[in-house]
Amino acid sequence: MAAQIIFIIILAAAVYLFAKNAGRVRRNILLGKPEDRSDQLAKRFMVMLKVAFGQSKMGKRPLAAVMHFFIYVGFIIINLEVLEIMIDGVFGSHRIFAAPLGSLYGLLIGGFEILAILVLVACLVFLARRNVIRLKRFTGVEMTTWPRSDANYILITEIILMTAFLTMNAADHKLQLLHYGHYIETGKFPISRLLSPLLPEGPATLVITERVCWWLHIAGILSFLNYLPYSKHFHILLAFPNTYYSKLQPKGEFDNMPVVTNEVKAMLDPSFMPENIPASRFGAKDVTDLTWKNLMDAYTCTECGRCTSVCPANITGKLLSPRKIMMDTRDRITEVGNNIDKFGKDHTDNKSLLDDYISREELWACTTCNACTEACPVNIDPLNIITQMRRYITMEEAQAPASLNNAFSNIENNGAPWKYSSAERLQWLDE
């Protein structure tokens, strides 16, 4: 009974803390401007099935795709076993599903164990890629100590959890063979039985080993759950809504600003009655000028670096890194949220995403080629943030680069970006 009470207290505390921290992230996302992404529900659902559930965009890098698939499937399916652990913890039972499922239970445990060993292998491969091979994709000015450590912490945690799971089953299996206490025979253990020779023979020691690994496994999962809101691995949960709310229009299509559209229509048609649209900033200077979808993108970013690795500006040595754009956006909105918690919603820290986090040189290095949005495995759109910030620089500050100002002037005077008038455009044919 004491163990049950302790377990219930730990479980309740873990769920409460996760709900509180996840609620804070949700609040931060909703600090963004409203945007309607409720159209074409069937199409959105299919995008989510294909990209988030089906991992369709991972296949461009086959090794990473296979290893990630092991971890992804293992994470989903092995957590079905966590349901049994939680029920056992609350009611003081042991393998409560064994009796009702019969022989199927043994097959399920065997499948869980095979997945567990595949997850272990995948995590070891990913650790080696990051820390031994040191792939260039995992480096960059934005990949400071914390982002690098964050990835390692998760991989090491997964290894510990899978090891605890297999060791728990190995001890359980030996106790079943001894017909000890409530350890009823529940089927075969294809992986953990190989670990049995490494465990002690005494029943008392085996019980301690099984219980320690049981507690380590469930405590580790609950700790991992509460680590997610502070980690890039929050994408485990956010990838699904983020892909559902993906942009369905062509990737390079710009969104018109209603305020500007009103002005243009009024200029072209004096009888036009403009809509009553609240005045707002042109473009984005800070994170609260972005939409909630931009901020969800930031919290969904996995920091995998696929966007930056295909960015032509980054490849040619320019400052721009689409991954840094997303990480900076997430860091800034988290800072804004923390300020609200400490000082209230009207607090101003005299900082902004532009200049304090993202430099103008980074923004103007972008070629708007959409390589980053195409490469992202969870449909994040760094380009949208970049173009909104460039809109602010151009329309609010009138500080576009000289080459763009020349193009603007030519469009105004000549109807084209070049310095030649329309009457002179075909003179080259005379030669």
C-alpha positions as CSV (number, residue, x, y, z in Angstrom):
1,M,0.0,0.0,0.0
2,A,2.9,2.4,0.8
3,A,4.4,1.8,-2.7
4,Q,1.0,2.5,-4.3
5,I,0.5,5.8,-2.4
6,I,4.1,6.9,-3.4
7,F,3.4,5.9,-7.0
8,I,0.1,7.8,-7.1
9,I,1.7,10.9,-5.6
10,I,4.6,10.8,-8.1
11,L,2.2,10.2,-11.1
12,A,-0.1,13.0,-10.0
13,A,2.8,15.4,-9.5
14,A,4.3,14.5,-12.9
15,V,1.0,15.0,-14.8
16,Y,0.3,18.3,-13.0
17,L,3.7,19.7,-13.7
18,F,3.5,18.6,-17.4
19,A,0.1,20.2,-17.8
20,K,1.3,23.4,-16.2
21,N,4.5,23.7,-18.4
22,A,2.6,22.6,-21.6
23,G,0.0,25.2,-20.8
24,R,2.7,27.8,-20.6
25,V,4.0,26.9,-24.0
26,R,0.4,27.0,-25.4
27,R,0.0,30.5,-23.8
28,N,3.3,31.6,-25.5
29,I,2.1,30.3,-28.9
30,L,-1.2,32.2,-28.6
31,L,0.7,35.4,-28.0
32,G,1.1,35.5,-31.8
33,K,-1.4,37.2,-34.1
34,P,-4.5,35.3,-35.2
35,E,-4.4,33.3,-38.4
36,D,-7.2,31.1,-39.9
37,R,-5.9,27.6,-40.7
38,S,-9.3,25.9,-40.3
39,D,-10.0,25.3,-44.0
40,Q,-9.7,22.1,-46.1
41,L,-9.9,19.8,-43.1
42,A,-9.7,16.5,-45.0
43,K,-6.6,17.7,-46.9
44,R,-5.0,18.9,-43.6
45,F,-5.7,15.5,-42.0
46,M,-4.0,13.7,-44.9
47,V,-0.9,16.0,-44.7
48,M,-0.6,15.1,-41.0
49,L,-1.0,11.4,-41.7
50,K,1.6,11.5,-44.5
51,V,4.2,13.8,-42.9
52,A,3.9,13.3,-39.1
53,F,2.6,9.7,-38.9
54,G,4.1,8.4,-42.1
55,Q,7.5,10.2,-41.7
56,S,7.4,10.8,-45.5
57,K,9.9,13.6,-45.6
58,M,12.5,11.7,-43.6
59,G,13.4,9.3,-46.5
60,K,15.7,11.8,-48.2
61,R,18.4,10.7,-45.8
62,P,17.9,6.9,-45.7
63,L,20.1,6.0,-42.7
64,A,18.6,8.7,-40.5
65,A,15.1,7.7,-41.7
66,V,15.5,4.0,-40.7
67,M,17.0,4.8,-37.3
68,H,14.4,7.5,-36.6
69,F,11.7,5.1,-37.6
70,F,12.9,2.6,-35.0
71,I,12.8,5.2,-32.3
72,Y,9.5,6.6,-33.4
73,V,7.7,3.3,-33.6
74,G,9.4,2.1,-30.4
75,F,8.4,5.2,-28.6
76,I,4.7,4.8,-29.6
77,I,4.3,1.1,-29.2
78,I,6.5,0.5,-26.1
79,N,4.5,3.2,-24.3
80,L,1.5,0.9,-24.6
81,E,3.4,-1.2,-22.0
82,V,3.6,1.9,-19.8
83,L,-0.1,1.8,-19.5
84,E,0.2,-1.6,-17.8
85,I,2.9,-0.3,-15.5
86,M,0.7,2.6,-14.4
87,I,-2.2,0.4,-13.7
88,D,0.0,-2.0,-11.7
89,G,1.4,1.0,-9.8
90,V,-2.0,2.3,-8.8
91,F,-3.6,-1.0,-7.9
92,G,-0.6,-2.9,-6.7
93,S,-1.0,-5.7,-9.3
94,H,1.7,-7.3,-11.4
95,R,1.3,-7.7,-15.2
96,I,-2.4,-7.1,-15.0
97,F,-2.9,-7.7,-18.8
98,A,-1.2,-11.1,-18.7
99,A,-4.3,-13.1,-17.7
100,P,-7.0,-11.5,-20.0
101,L,-4.7,-11.5,-23.0
102,G,-3.3,-15.0,-22.6
103,S,-0.8,-16.1,-25.2
104,L,-1.2,-12.7,-27.0
105,Y,0.5,-11.1,-24.1
106,G,3.6,-13.1,-24.6
107,L,3.7,-12.1,-28.3
108,L,3.3,-8.4,-27.3
109,I,6.1,-8.5,-24.8
110,G,8.3,-10.2,-27.4
111,G,7.5,-7.5,-29.9
112,F,8.2,-4.7,-27.3
113,E,11.6,-6.3,-26.6
114,I,12.6,-6.4,-30.2
115,L,11.6,-2.8,-30.6
116,A,13.5,-1.9,-27.4
117,I,16.7,-3.4,-28.8
118,L,16.2,-1.5,-32.1
119,V,15.7,1.7,-30.2
120,L,18.9,1.0,-28.3
121,V,20.8,0.5,-31.6
122,A,19.3,3.6,-33.2
123,C,20.2,5.8,-30.2
124,L,23.8,4.5,-30.2
125,V,24.1,5.3,-33.9
126,F,22.7,8.8,-33.4
127,L,25.1,9.4,-30.5
128,A,28.0,8.3,-32.7
129,R,26.9,10.6,-35.5
130,R,26.8,13.5,-33.2
131,N,29.8,12.9,-31.0
132,V,32.2,10.7,-32.9
133,I,31.7,11.3,-36.6
134,R,30.6,14.9,-35.8
135,L,28.4,15.5,-38.8
136,K,28.6,19.1,-40.1
137,R,24.8,19.3,-40.0
138,F,24.9,19.2,-36.2
139,T,27.3,22.2,-35.9
140,G,26.9,25.9,-36.4
141,V,26.9,29.2,-34.4
142,E,23.5,28.4,-33.1
143,M,24.5,25.0,-31.9
144,T,25.9,26.1,-28.5
145,T,26.5,23.9,-25.5
146,W,22.8,23.5,-24.6
147,P,21.4,22.4,-28.0
148,R,24.2,19.9,-28.3
149,S,23.7,18.6,-24.8
150,D,19.9,18.5,-25.1
151,A,20.1,16.0,-28.0
152,N,22.6,13.8,-26.0
153,Y,20.5,13.9,-22.9
154,I,17.5,12.5,-24.8
155,L,19.5,9.8,-26.5
156,I,21.1,8.7,-23.2
157,T,17.8,8.8,-21.4
158,E,16.3,6.5,-24.1
159,I,19.2,4.1,-23.7
160,I,18.7,4.0,-19.9
161,L,14.9,3.5,-20.3
162,M,15.3,0.6,-22.7
163,T,18.0,-1.0,-20.6
164,A,15.9,-0.8,-17.5
165,F,12.9,-2.3,-19.4
166,L,15.0,-5.2,-20.7
167,T,16.7,-5.8,-17.3
168,M,13.3,-5.7,-15.6
169,N,12.0,-8.3,-17.9
170,A,15.1,-10.5,-17.5
171,A,14.7,-10.5,-13.7
172,D,11.0,-11.1,-14.1
173,H,11.7,-14.0,-16.4
174,K,14.1,-15.7,-14.0
175,L,11.6,-15.3,-11.2
176,Q,8.9,-16.8,-13.3
177,L,11.0,-19.9,-14.0
178,L,11.5,-20.2,-10.2
179,H,7.7,-19.9,-9.7
180,Y,8.4,-17.3,-7.1
181,G,5.6,-15.4,-5.5
182,H,3.3,-13.6,-7.9
183,Y,5.7,-13.8,-10.8
184,I,3.4,-15.9,-13.0
185,E,4.7,-17.4,-16.3
186,T,3.7,-15.0,-19.1
187,G,5.4,-16.3,-22.2
188,K,8.8,-15.9,-23.9
189,F,11.2,-13.0,-23.6
190,P,13.3,-13.2,-26.8
191,I,15.8,-10.4,-25.9
192,S,15.8,-10.1,-22.1
193,R,16.3,-13.9,-21.6
194,L,19.7,-13.4,-23.1
195,L,20.5,-11.1,-20.2
196,S,19.4,-13.6,-17.6
197,P,22.9,-15.2,-17.1
198,L,24.2,-11.8,-16.1
199,L,21.7,-11.5,-13.2
200,P,22.1,-13.0,-9.7
201,E,20.5,-16.3,-8.9
202,G,18.9,-15.5,-5.5
203,P,15.2,-14.8,-5.6
204,A,15.4,-11.9,-3.1
205,T,18.1,-10.1,-5.2
206,L,16.1,-10.8,-8.4
207,V,13.0,-9.2,-6.8
208,I,15.1,-6.1,-5.8
209,T,16.5,-5.9,-9.3
210,E,13.1,-6.2,-11.0
211,R,11.6,-3.5,-8.6
212,V,14.5,-1.1,-9.0
213,C,14.3,-1.3,-12.8
214,W,10.5,-1.0,-12.7
215,W,10.7,2.2,-10.7
216,L,13.6,3.5,-12.8
217,H,11.6,2.8,-16.0
218,I,8.4,4.6,-15.0
219,A,10.2,7.4,-13.1
220,G,12.4,7.9,-16.2
221,I,9.3,8.2,-18.4
222,L,7.6,10.7,-16.2
223,S,10.8,12.7,-15.9
224,F,11.2,12.6,-19.7
225,L,7.6,13.8,-20.0
226,N,8.3,16.9,-17.9
227,Y,11.6,17.5,-19.7
228,L,9.8,17.8,-23.1
229,P,8.5,21.4,-22.7
230,Y,12.1,22.6,-22.1
231,S,13.6,20.7,-24.9
232,K,13.6,20.6,-28.7
233,H,12.0,17.1,-28.3
234,F,8.6,18.8,-27.7
235,H,8.3,18.1,-31.4
236,I,7.3,14.5,-30.4
237,L,3.9,16.1,-29.5
238,L,3.8,19.2,-31.6
239,A,4.7,17.6,-34.9
240,F,1.2,16.4,-35.3
241,P,-0.7,19.7,-34.9
242,N,2.1,21.5,-36.7
243,T,1.8,19.4,-39.8
244,Y,-2.0,19.5,-39.6
245,Y,-1.9,23.3,-39.7
246,S,0.7,23.4,-42.5
247,K,0.4,26.0,-45.2
248,L,-1.6,24.5,-48.1
249,Q,-0.9,27.2,-50.7
250,P,2.3,27.1,-52.8
251,K,5.3,27.5,-50.5
252,G,6.5,30.8,-52.1
253,E,3.1,32.5,-52.2
254,F,3.0,35.7,-50.2
255,D,0.1,36.6,-47.9
256,N,-1.5,40.0,-48.7
257,M,-1.7,42.4,-45.8
258,P,-5.4,43.5,-45.4
259,V,-4.4,47.1,-44.5
260,V,-2.4,47.5,-47.7
261,T,-5.1,45.8,-49.8
262,N,-7.6,48.3,-48.5
263,E,-5.3,51.2,-49.5
264,V,-4.7,49.8,-53.0
265,K,-8.4,49.2,-53.6
266,A,-9.2,52.7,-52.4
267,M,-6.6,54.2,-54.8
268,L,-8.0,52.2,-57.8
269,D,-11.7,52.8,-57.0
270,P,-12.7,56.0,-55.2
271,S,-16.1,54.5,-54.4
272,F,-14.6,51.6,-52.6
273,M,-15.6,51.4,-48.9
274,P,-12.6,50.0,-47.0
275,E,-13.1,47.3,-44.4
276,N,-12.7,48.4,-40.7
277,I,-9.4,46.7,-40.0
278,P,-7.5,47.6,-36.8
279,A,-4.2,49.4,-37.5
280,S,-1.2,47.1,-37.1
281,R,2.5,47.1,-37.8
282,F,3.6,46.3,-41.3
283,G,5.6,43.1,-41.1
284,A,7.2,41.8,-37.9
285,K,9.7,43.4,-35.5
286,D,9.1,41.1,-32.5
287,V,7.7,37.7,-32.0
288,T,4.2,39.1,-31.0
289,D,4.0,40.5,-34.5
290,L,4.3,37.0,-35.9
291,T,1.3,34.6,-36.2
292,W,0.6,31.8,-33.7
293,K,1.5,29.3,-36.5
294,N,5.0,30.9,-36.8
295,L,5.4,30.5,-33.0
296,M,4.2,26.9,-33.2
297,D,6.8,26.3,-35.9
298,A,9.4,27.6,-33.5
299,Y,8.4,25.2,-30.7
300,T,8.2,22.3,-33.1
301,C,11.7,22.8,-34.5
302,T,13.8,19.6,-34.0
303,E,17.1,21.5,-34.6
304,C,18.0,18.7,-37.1
305,G,19.7,21.2,-39.4
306,R,18.3,19.8,-42.6
307,C,17.1,23.3,-43.5
308,T,20.5,24.9,-43.0
309,S,22.3,22.1,-44.8
310,V,20.4,22.9,-48.0
311,C,20.3,26.7,-47.7
312,P,22.3,28.1,-50.6
313,A,23.1,31.3,-48.6
314,N,24.5,29.3,-45.7
315,I,26.4,26.9,-48.1
316,T,28.2,29.9,-49.7
317,G,29.3,31.2,-46.3
318,K,26.7,33.9,-45.5
319,L,25.4,34.3,-42.0
320,L,21.9,33.0,-42.6
321,S,20.9,29.7,-41.0
322,P,17.2,28.9,-41.1
323,R,17.6,26.7,-38.1
324,K,18.9,29.7,-36.1
325,I,15.9,31.7,-37.2
326,M,13.6,29.1,-35.6
327,M,15.7,28.7,-32.5
328,D,16.0,32.5,-32.0
329,T,12.2,32.8,-32.4
330,R,11.6,30.1,-29.8
331,D,14.1,31.7,-27.4
332,R,12.6,35.1,-27.8
333,I,8.9,34.1,-27.3
334,T,10.0,32.0,-24.3
335,E,11.7,35.1,-22.9
336,V,8.6,37.2,-23.5
337,G,6.5,34.5,-21.7
338,N,8.8,34.5,-18.8
339,N,8.6,38.3,-18.5
340,I,4.8,38.0,-18.4
341,D,5.0,35.5,-15.6
342,K,7.4,37.7,-13.6
343,F,6.2,41.2,-14.4
344,G,2.8,41.0,-16.0
345,K,1.6,41.2,-19.6
346,D,2.3,44.9,-20.0
347,H,6.0,44.6,-19.2
348,T,8.4,45.9,-21.9
349,D,12.0,44.8,-21.9
350,N,13.0,47.0,-24.8
351,K,14.3,44.1,-26.8
352,S,13.0,42.6,-30.0
353,L,13.5,39.6,-32.3
354,L,15.0,42.0,-34.9
355,D,18.5,43.1,-34.1
356,D,18.6,41.6,-30.6
357,Y,18.3,38.0,-31.8
358,I,18.3,38.1,-35.6
359,S,20.5,40.4,-37.6
360,R,19.6,42.3,-40.7
361,E,22.5,40.7,-42.6
362,E,20.9,37.3,-41.9
363,L,17.5,38.4,-43.2
364,W,18.8,39.9,-46.4
365,A,21.0,36.9,-47.2
366,C,17.9,34.8,-47.9
367,T,17.2,34.1,-51.5
368,T,13.5,33.0,-50.8
369,C,14.2,29.8,-52.7
370,N,12.1,27.7,-50.2
371,A,14.8,25.0,-49.9
372,C,14.5,25.2,-46.1
373,T,10.7,24.7,-46.1
374,E,11.0,21.8,-48.5
375,A,13.7,20.1,-46.4
376,C,11.9,20.3,-43.0
377,P,10.6,16.9,-41.9
378,V,7.7,18.6,-40.0
379,N,6.7,21.3,-42.5
380,I,8.2,24.3,-40.6
381,D,8.4,27.5,-42.6
382,P,11.4,29.7,-41.7
383,L,10.9,31.7,-44.9
384,N,7.6,33.2,-43.6
385,I,9.3,34.6,-40.6
386,I,12.1,36.0,-42.7
387,T,9.8,37.7,-45.2
388,Q,7.6,39.2,-42.4
389,M,10.7,40.8,-40.8
390,R,12.0,42.1,-44.1
391,R,8.5,43.6,-44.6
392,Y,9.0,45.5,-41.4
393,I,12.4,46.8,-42.4
394,T,11.2,47.9,-45.8
395,M,7.7,49.3,-45.0
396,E,8.1,50.6,-41.4
397,E,11.7,51.7,-41.4
398,A,12.3,52.3,-45.2
399,Q,15.8,50.7,-44.7
400,A,15.9,48.2,-47.5
401,P,19.3,47.7,-49.1
402,A,20.2,50.1,-51.9
403,S,19.9,47.5,-54.6
404,L,16.3,46.9,-53.6
405,N,15.5,50.6,-53.4
406,N,16.8,50.9,-56.9
407,A,14.5,48.1,-58.0
408,F,11.5,49.6,-56.2
409,S,12.2,53.0,-57.9
410,N,12.5,51.3,-61.3
411,I,9.2,49.4,-60.8
412,E,7.5,52.7,-59.9
413,N,8.9,54.6,-62.9
414,N,9.4,51.9,-65.5
415,G,7.1,49.1,-64.6
416,A,10.0,46.7,-64.3
417,P,13.0,46.2,-61.9
418,W,15.4,47.4,-64.6
419,K,16.5,51.0,-65.3
420,Y,15.3,50.9,-68.9
421,S,11.9,52.4,-69.9
422,S,9.4,50.1,-71.6
423,A,10.1,51.9,-74.9
424,E,13.7,51.0,-74.7
425,R,13.4,47.3,-73.8
426,L,13.6,45.9,-77.3
427,Q,16.5,48.1,-78.6
428,W,18.9,45.3,-78.1
429,L,17.2,43.5,-81.0
430,D,18.5,46.2,-83.4
431,E,22.0,44.9,-83.0
